[in-house]
Amino acid sequence: MGKFEEELKKVKNASIKKVCAYLKTREDIKLNLEKENKSIDEMWEYIKSEARKQAKNGCACIEDNQVYEWAVHYYDEDDIKVESSKKVDKKKFDNIPVKTVSHKKVTQPKKAKKEKVPDNQISLFDFLG
């Protein structure tokens, strides 16, 4: 078992596991996952720092594919400087969760049935159109 697999066994965060599962499917970076100067924790810090750069008013929505690209980039490049979250203004980012988002089919809400009004009663909705 390699270095990456040993680190992965200790991961509890489902989002990090998802990113790592993706990385394991990439034949082109398998050797890079074993680099001594790389770690899953540092990869996640890199992803969070890149997401922070996208944030507007402390909020960012990042597509899964973008997160995967950042993870691959982290393992591909040897000269990446990871900005630790400890160096960032904690008050600004402490409570912002980093999550990956999947596209799901959005269903339209069902239209409410128009209730029949008794003949002798006036409906307010008839006047409003």
C-alpha positions as CSV (number, residue, x, y, z in Angstrom):
1,M,0.0,0.0,0.0
2,G,1.3,3.4,-1.0
3,K,1.7,6.7,0.8
4,F,-1.6,8.1,-0.7
5,E,-3.6,5.0,0.4
6,E,-2.2,5.2,3.9
7,E,-3.2,8.9,4.2
8,L,-6.6,8.2,2.7
9,K,-7.3,5.6,5.4
10,K,-7.2,8.4,8.0
11,V,-9.6,10.7,6.1
12,K,-13.0,11.2,7.6
13,N,-14.4,14.0,5.5
14,A,-16.7,12.7,2.7
15,S,-15.8,15.5,0.3
16,I,-12.1,14.8,0.6
17,K,-12.8,11.1,0.1
18,K,-14.8,11.9,-3.0
19,V,-11.9,14.0,-4.5
20,C,-9.4,11.2,-3.6
21,A,-11.6,8.6,-5.2
22,Y,-11.6,10.7,-8.4
23,L,-7.8,11.0,-8.3
24,K,-7.4,7.3,-8.0
25,T,-9.2,6.9,-11.3
26,R,-6.7,9.0,-13.1
27,E,-3.9,6.8,-14.6
28,D,-2.0,9.9,-15.7
29,I,-1.2,11.0,-12.1
30,K,-0.9,7.7,-10.2
31,L,2.8,8.2,-9.6
32,N,2.3,11.8,-8.5
33,L,0.0,10.7,-5.7
34,E,3.0,9.0,-4.1
35,K,5.3,12.1,-4.1
36,E,6.9,12.7,-0.7
37,N,6.3,16.4,-0.8
38,K,2.6,16.0,-1.4
39,S,-0.2,15.2,1.0
40,I,-4.0,14.9,1.0
41,D,-4.2,17.5,3.8
42,E,-2.2,20.0,1.8
43,M,-4.2,19.2,-1.3
44,W,-7.4,20.1,0.6
45,E,-5.8,23.3,1.9
46,Y,-4.9,24.2,-1.7
47,I,-8.5,23.5,-2.9
48,K,-9.9,25.6,-0.1
49,S,-7.4,28.5,-0.9
50,E,-8.4,28.4,-4.6
51,A,-12.1,28.4,-3.6
52,R,-11.6,31.4,-1.3
53,K,-10.2,33.3,-4.3
54,Q,-13.5,32.7,-6.1
55,A,-15.6,33.8,-3.1
56,K,-17.8,36.9,-3.3
57,N,-18.9,38.3,0.1
58,G,-17.5,35.1,1.8
59,C,-19.5,32.7,-0.4
60,A,-18.5,30.6,-3.4
61,C,-20.2,27.8,-5.4
62,I,-17.6,25.5,-7.0
63,E,-18.4,22.8,-9.5
64,D,-17.1,19.3,-8.9
65,N,-15.0,19.4,-12.0
66,Q,-13.3,22.5,-10.9
67,V,-12.4,21.0,-7.5
68,Y,-11.1,17.9,-9.3
69,E,-9.0,20.1,-11.6
70,W,-7.4,21.9,-8.6
71,A,-6.6,18.5,-7.0
72,V,-4.9,17.2,-10.2
73,H,-3.1,20.5,-10.6
74,Y,-1.9,20.2,-7.0
75,Y,-0.4,16.8,-7.5
76,D,1.0,17.6,-11.0
77,E,3.0,20.7,-10.0
78,D,5.9,20.6,-7.6
79,D,6.2,24.3,-7.1
80,I,2.7,25.1,-5.7
81,K,2.7,27.2,-2.6
82,V,-0.2,26.3,-0.5
83,E,-1.6,29.2,1.5
84,S,-2.5,27.7,4.8
85,S,-5.8,28.7,6.3
86,K,-3.9,29.8,9.4
87,K,-2.5,32.7,7.4
88,V,-6.0,33.8,6.2
89,D,-8.1,36.2,8.3
90,K,-9.9,33.6,10.4
91,K,-12.9,35.8,11.2
92,K,-13.7,36.1,7.5
93,F,-13.5,32.3,6.6
94,D,-13.8,30.2,9.7
95,N,-17.5,29.3,9.3
96,I,-17.5,28.8,5.6
97,P,-17.9,25.1,4.8
98,V,-16.2,23.8,1.6
99,K,-18.4,21.3,-0.2
100,T,-18.6,19.9,-3.6
101,V,-21.8,20.2,-5.5
102,S,-23.3,17.8,-7.9
103,H,-25.8,18.7,-10.6
104,K,-29.2,17.2,-9.9
105,K,-32.2,17.4,-12.1
106,V,-34.4,20.2,-10.8
107,T,-38.1,19.4,-10.7
108,Q,-40.7,22.1,-11.0
109,P,-43.0,22.4,-8.1
110,K,-46.5,21.0,-8.6
111,K,-49.1,23.7,-9.3
112,A,-51.7,24.1,-6.6
113,K,-55.2,23.0,-7.6
114,K,-57.6,25.9,-7.9
115,E,-60.3,25.4,-5.4
116,K,-63.9,25.7,-6.6
117,V,-65.7,28.5,-4.9
118,P,-69.4,28.0,-4.1
119,D,-71.8,30.0,-6.4
120,N,-72.9,32.4,-3.6
121,Q,-69.3,33.3,-2.5
122,I,-67.0,35.8,-4.1
123,S,-63.4,34.8,-4.5
124,L,-60.7,37.4,-3.9
125,F,-58.5,35.6,-6.5
126,D,-61.1,36.3,-9.3
127,F,-60.5,40.0,-8.8
128,L,-56.7,39.6,-8.7
129,G,-56.6,37.7,-12.0
